[in-house]
Amino acid sequence: MEDRLVLSTKARGYWRWRKQDFFPEPSFQDFSSYKSALSQTYPRLKNRLLSRSTETTELVTLRKESENPMNRCLTWWDLIWLSFGSVVGSGIFVITGQEARDHAGPAIVLSYALSGLSALLSVFCYTEFAVEMPVAGGSFSFLRVELGDFIAFIAAGNILLEAIVGAAGLGRSWSSYFASMIKTSNSDFLRIKVNSFAEGFNLLDPLAVLVLVIANAIAISGTRNSSVLNWVSSIVSAMVIVFVVVFGFFHAKTSNLVPFFPYGAEGVFQAASVVYWSYTGFDMVATMAEETKKPSRDIPIGLVGSMSGITVIYCLMALALTMMVKYTQIDRNAAYSVAFAQIGMNWAKYLVSVCALKGMTTSMLVGSLGQARYTTQIARAHMIPPWFALVHPRTGTPINATLLVTILSCIVAFFSSLDVLSSVLSFSTLFIFMLMAVALLVRRYYVKDVTEKNDLMKFFACLFVVVGSSIGVTVLWNFDSKGWIGYGVALACWLFGTLGMTLLPKQRVPKVWGVPLVPWLPCLSIGMNLFLIGSLGYVAFLRFIICSIVMLSYYILVGVHATYDVAHQNQEESKFGEST
């Protein structure tokens, strides 16, 4: 049977464009089938809302959709440098100048520390899941198992949005830094201005499109090749970062740190919610678990080790920048290269710019690797057409999924400015990280047919109190409440909810590696992520709501019917297997 399947796959080839390859489900066979499926939208939606996947489904069953396996070729060394390459450069060289000048001032170092702590809490959650479920789907698969199909789809939509917006932002940043090397006074001079377009979308950027195409082409060529190229270039980048920190402090002036809080605590938190972008990328490494040789050993070392070091590096770099140059004179688009030019080290600005360009290039490269694997697993679940789940037999990479992210990110990068992209990306990322903390708590405290109903109700009550009190603190902060009573009540509720959860019996113990201090650390992660989301401002909320409406429309018209058909087909196959 397996031999016939291999022969059938080879006969079909990789590049095929039939309707059956995109929409193989019964609901989409013809118009009458689709019309009948639409009439069943409500019961199908109800079925999928309550449906949870299994580890076996994510690890074994769905992999068959790719027809060819991904290559297990990565070690902890690769993961450390993939994390370094994906994270360092994606924000520190880009967002620091913008947020230090507009929101935090010298206190930007505290913004990075707060975001780093929140990111590290999320890293713990990702690591536990990735060790026990080493699959390409990352957070999508983890959420699908613990929180159900519908929540996983919402996460999937945000993952794809994060992929497109994140790559587009990196492309725009790359072109800004390159332009600043040529003409310091104008980082937009390589862009084409169209006055008839709306502000934020009127600077067309063909160079950003070009670098995105090159980075994704390298990612398509093979995982191992991309990893080696990444860690060699990242080691060089690390040496340049040491130079930035050392010479930055050598030319530092303590007077530049005064005033330290020019925009108050509100500015620090608002900046923290945006500079969180600088820490995004580690989740891309979690998606490489399917290609890791020894996930139980390599993933904890690669993720936790690298992110702890990166947090320290970011704080030192942010402090060095604000001590070199007064925050009011920091360039928003190319902060570090312009800063060195301002202190008279013109030659150094080229070194810093090259490092920034390298950092952003490897971020695009690793981001392409990770987001393609996210997209692959989403397609394996038929939430988007399964054509995007196919893995090429020669390269061992999901070429179709990579092309999807590449084309869409190039379109967005061509039109959208960096400030528009950064707020959307931060919202999606923080939202997914918050869901991951909730999923970890569900994993520890709820096992189907094992957890007693009374304990389950107590758990959900405690979780509701934790989430509600976290939202309460965020609302109070955004309404500029000065009284301590409201904050005291909200904090007491959070402590009460977390303590109540602590007293409940855990239903699952990690087999290899687990998050310490559960439920305290996951509950703290929920609180911090919700607080940072609330600090983004109403425009980010508005853009997120618009994107969510588009996602839900697609889910109701397509996703719910495709996943319903696949789920029932799998159930019938299971029953048939049991009967034989």
N, C-alpha and C positions, 0 to 999 in steps of 0.2 A: 504493500500500500504506500509506504513512504517513498519507495523507488519511483512509483507512478506519479506521486506528487512532485518530486524533484524534476522528472522528465517533463511534466506539464508546465511547471514554472519556467524551465529553460525554453520550452517551445513558445511560450507566450512572450518571453523577453522582458526587459525592464521598461523600455519606452513603448507604452501603449496608451491609447487615447479613447477607448470605447466608453460608452455611457455606463456599461456594467462595471467598469473599473472605478468609476466615481460614485455611482449610486446603485450598488448591487442589492439593496434591501427591497423586499416585496412591496413596500409602500410607494416606491418610485418606479415601478415597472412600466406604468402608463398613467395617463391622466385620470382615468376612472379609479385606479388603485390609490392615487394620491388624494383624490377627492374623498374617497372612502376613509382614508387615514385622517384627513383633516376633520371629518365628522366625529372621529373618536379622540380628538385632542384632549378633552377634559379627563376622561378616564386614563388615558395614556400618561398624561402629565402627572396625575395623582399617583400612578404606579411608579413613575420614575422618581418622584419626590421622596418616596419611602424606600427606594432601592439602594442597597449598598453593594459594592463590589467585594471581591475576596482577594487575598494575597495570591492564591493559585491562579486566579483569572489574570491578574496583572503581571505575574511573573512567567506564566506558562502559556495560557490560552491565547492572550492577545499577541504574543510574539509571532504566532503563526501568520498574522496579517502581513508581516514584513517580508515573508517568504525566504529571506536570507538573513543570517545572523550578523550582529555587529561583532567586531573583533575585540576580544579581551586582551588589551595590550598596555594598560596603565598601572602604575604603582603609586605609592604614597608620595614619592618624589615628584612624579608628574602632576599629581593632584595639588600639591603645595604650590607649584609654579603656575598651574592652570588657574588656581584661585588668585595668586598674586597678579598674574597677567590679566585676568578678567576684571579685577577690582581696581588695582592701582592704575590710574590713568583715565578711568571712566568717569571720575568726578573731581578728584583732588586738584587736577590741573585746570578744571573747567568751571566748577561751581564755586570754588573757594573765593575767587575774586568777586563774583557777583553777590554772594551772600555777605561777605565781610563788608563790602562797601554799602550795601542797601539795607541790611537787617541787623547784623551782629557786631560789626566793628572788630576790635581785637578779641572779643569774647567768642569769636568763631571757633577758637580752640575748645571751648566748653561745648559748643554745638557738635563738634566732631566727637567729643568724649561721650556725650549723651547718645548720639546716633550709634556710636560704636558699641556701647553697652547693649542697646536694643538689638543691634545686629547680631551680637554674640549670643544673646538669648535665643534668637531665631536659629542661629547656627546649631546650637544644642539640639533643638527640635528636629531640624533637618537631618542631623547626623544619626539620631536614633532610628528614624524612619529608613534612611538610606542603607544603614547596616542590615536591617532586618528585611527590607524590600529593595534589593539592588536592581532597580529597573529604570529605564530611560525616562519614565514619566515624571520623576521627581515629585514636586508638591501636588501635581494633578492626580497621580496615582494614589498618593498618601491620603489626600482628601476624599477621593472616590471610595476608598476602603472604609474610612472612618466616619465621614459626614454625608456620604451618599452621592448619587449621580447628579442631582440638580446643583448642589453646592460645588461639586467638581467642575460642572460646566461653567458656572460663574467664574471660578478660578481659571478655567481654561481660556475664557474670553479675555480675562485680565492678563494672563500669561502671554497670549498672542499680542495683546495691546502693548505690554511691556517689551516684548521682543521687537516690535515694529518701531515704537517710540524710542526705546533705548538705543537701538542701532542707528536710527535717524539722528538722534542727539549727538552720538559719537561722531557721525559723519560730519555734521555741522561744526562741531568743536574742532575736528581735525583741520578743516579748511580755515577756521579762524586762526588757529595757531600757525599754520603754514603761511597765511597772509601776513601775520604779525612779524614773521621772520624777514619778510621782504619789505614791508612798509609798516613800521611800528605804530604810526599815528592812525591807521585805519585798517582794522581787521576784517572789514567787509568789502574791501576793494576788489576782490576776485569774484564777488557775487553780482548778479544782474538785477538791478532794481526796476520794478514794474509799479509805477505810481498808481495805476488803476486797481491794484490788489489791496486787500485790507492790511492794516498794520500787523506785523508779526508773520505775514505770509507773502510779503512783497519783495523779499530778497531771494532770488532763485540761485541755487547752489549746485552747479554741475560737478564741481570738484568733489563734493561730499558723495555724490552718486558714484563717481569713479572709484574712490577708495573703498566704498562698501562692496562694490562688485569684485575688486581684487581680493579683499579679505575673505569673502564668501567663497571665491574660487579656490583659495588655498584650503579652506575647511572642507570643501567637497573632495579634495584630492586624497584625504585619508586622515584618520584620527592620530595615528602615531606620528606621522610627518608633522602635523600641526602642533602636537605636544612638544616635540623636540625643538622645533623652531621657536615656540613660545618660551620654553625654559631657558634656552640659550640667550635670547634677546632680553628676557626678564632679569637675568643675572646682571647684564650690562646696565639695565635700567636701575636696578637696586644700587649699583655703584654711583650712578649719577644722582640718585636721591640722597645718598650720603653726602655728596658734594653740596647739594642744595641746602641741606640742614646745617652742615658745618660752616659753609661760607655765609649762609644766612644769619647765623648767630654771631659770626665774626664781625659782620657789618651791622649788627643789631643796635637799636637805640631804645632804651627803656621808655623814653619820652613818647615814642610812638604808641605805647600801650595806654596812654592817657587821652581821653577817658576810656576805661576798659569796657563799660556798658553804655555806649552812646545811645542805644535804642532800647535799653532796659531788658529785663528778663524776657519780655514778650518777643523781642527781636532774636534772642538766643534760641528760643524754642521754635520760632518760625524758621530760622536758618537751619536748625537741626532737622526739621521735617523735610527740607529740600536737600541738604547735604547727605541725607540718607542715600541718595543716588550714588554717592561715592563708595558705598559699601555693597551695592547690588552687584551681583556677579557670582557670589559664592553659591547661590542656588543653581547656577549653571553647572558647577562642579558636581553637585548632587545628582544631576541628570546623567553624569558619566559613569554612574555606578554599574550599569550593565556592561561597561567596557573595562571595569577594574578587576585586576587579577585576584586580589584578596580583600573584598569590601569590608569585612569585619575589622581588619587591621588598618588598611590604607585610608579609609574614609575619615575616621576620627582624627588621625594624625594630619591628614591633608586639610580638612576643613577647620577644626578647632585651632590647630597650631598656626595656620596661616592667618586666620582672622584676628587672633590675639596680637600677632606681630603687626598686622596692617593698622589696627587701631592706634597703636603707639606711634607708628610712622606718620599717620595722618595728623595726629595732635602736634607732633614736632614740626611737621611741614607748615601747618597753619600758623603756629606760633612764630616760626622763622619769618614767614611772609609779613605778618603784621608788625614785627619788630624791625624789619628792613625798611618798610615803607608805611607812611601814615595811611590809615584805612581809607581816608577820603581821596587818596591819590592812586589807589589800586585799580588797575585796569580790569574791567568786568569780564572780558573775553579771553585774555591771555595774561593772567595775573603774574605768573612767575617770570616769564621771559621779559616782560616789560619792567618788572621790579628790578631785575639785575641791570637793565639798561639805565634805569633811573639812578642807581647808586654808582654808575660809572663803569661797570663791568660789561661793556658791550659784547665782548667775545663770549661771555658766559650765557648771554641770552640765547645764543644759537645752540649751545649745549643743552640748556634747559628745554628749549623748543623741540629739539630732536628727541629728547627723552619723553616729553609730553606726547609728541607724535607717535613715538614707538609704543608708549603706554596705551594710547587710544587705539592704535592699530591692533595690538594684542587683545585689547578688550573687545574689539569688533570680532576678532578671530575666535576667541573663546566663547563670546556671546553667540556667534553663529553656530558653533558646535553644540552648545547647550540648548539654545532655542529650537534648533532643528530636531533635537531629541525629545523635547517637550511636544513639539508639533507632531512628531512621529507617534508618540503614545496617545495623544488626543485623537489622531486619525485611526489608530488601532482600535480605539473604542467606538469609532464611527460617529464621533461628534462633529467631525469634518470628514470629507470624503476619504475613504481608505487608500486611495491612490497616493496620498501624501505619506502613508506609512511604509511604502516600499523601500527596502534597503538594496543598494546596488551590489550585485554579486562580486564585482571586482574591487571596488574601493571599500566596501563594507560600511558605507555612509548613506544616510537618507537624503539623496540628492533632491528629490521632489520637494521634501519639506524645507530644505535649505533654500531652494529657488523661491518658494512661496514667501518666506520671510524677507529674502533679499529684494524681490521686486516691490513688495509693499513698503519696506523701509526706504528704498530709493525714492519712491514717489513722495513719501512724507518728508524726507530729508531735502528734497529739491525745493519745497515750498515753505516749510515751517521753521520759525526761529527757535533759538535755544530756550528762552524763557517759557514759551508755550509748551515745549516738550517736557521740560524738567518737572513741572508741577503735576502733569498727567502721569508721568512715570512714577514719581514718588507715591502718589495715591494708590496706584495699582499694586506696587511692591509692598507697601505697608499693609494694605488690605489682605493680601495673600499671606504675609507673615503672621498677621493676627489670626487668620483662619488655621494656620499650621499649629499655633499654640493651643487653640481650641481642640484641634484634631488629636494632639498628643494627650490632652486630658481625657478625651473620650476613649482613646486607645487604652489608657491605664485603668479607667474606672468602669468601662462598659464593654462586656462581651455578650453577644447575643446568646440567649437561652442559658446563660450562666448567672448574670447579674440579677439579683432579686428586684422585683418591681419597686419595692419600697426604697431600696438603696438607689435605684435609677432616678426616682423622683427627687430624692434628696440631692443627688449629684447635679441634676439639671437646675434645681432651685439655687444651689450654691453658685453654679456657673452663671445663671441669670443675674445674681447679685454682683458677682465680680465684673461682668460686662457692663451692667447698668451703672455701677458706681464709677467705673472707668469713664464711661460716657458722661456721667454727671460732673466729674472733675473737668473734663474737656469743655463742657458747656459753660461751667462757671468761669473758666479761664477766658473763653472767647467773649463772654459778656462782661469781661473786665471787673469781675466781682472782687471787692477788696476785703470783704469780711472773712474771718477765719472759720466761722461756724459752718458754713456750707461745705468748705473743704474738709473740715474735721468730721462732719457726718459722712461725707462720701468716702473718706479714707477709712473710717470705722467700719462702714459697710463692706469695703473691699477686704479688710482684715477679717471680718466676720465670715464672709463668703469663703475666703481661702482657708481659714481655720476649720470651718465646717467641712470642707472637702478633705482636709488632712485627716479628719476623724473617720472618714468613710473607708471601707476595705477596698484595696486595689485588686483588680481582677486579672491583671496581666503584669508580669515582671519581664523586663528586657532580657533577651537571651545572651547577648554579647556586650553591648554598650548602651547605657541609658542616661537620660538627662538627670542630673543630681537635683536634690531638693524639690521634688515634685510633691505638691502642686505649686509651691511658692514661685519658682522661676518661670514656669509657663504662665501663671497668673500675672506676674510682673511684666512679662512680654506682652500679654494682651493689653494691659494698662498703658504701657509705653507706646505701643503701636497705635492705639486709638487716640492717645493724646497727640502724637505727631501728625496723625491724619487730620485731627481737628485744627491743627496749627497751619494747615496749608492755605486756608482762605476759601471764600465762597466760589471763586472762579474755578478752582480745581474740582470742587464738588459738582459744579454745573457741568464741566466737561466729562467727569466720571459718570454722572447721571445720563448724559446724552449717549455716551458709549455703551452704558449698561442697557439702555432701551434698545439700541441696535442689536446687542447680543441676545437679549430676550426675544426679540422679534425673530431672529434666525433660529433660536432654539424651538420656539413654538411652531414655526413653519417647516423646519427641517430636522433639527437635532433630536427632538423628543421622539419622532417617528422612526428615525434610523436606529437610535439606541434601544427603543422598545422592540423593534424587529429582531435585532441581534440578541438581546437578552432572552427573548422567547425562543429563538432558534437554538441558543445554547442550552436552555432548559429541556427542549425536546430531545436534543442530542444526548443530554445526561440521562434522561429517562430511557432512551433507546439503549444506551450503554448498559444501564442497570438491568434491563429486561433480557439482554443477551448474555 
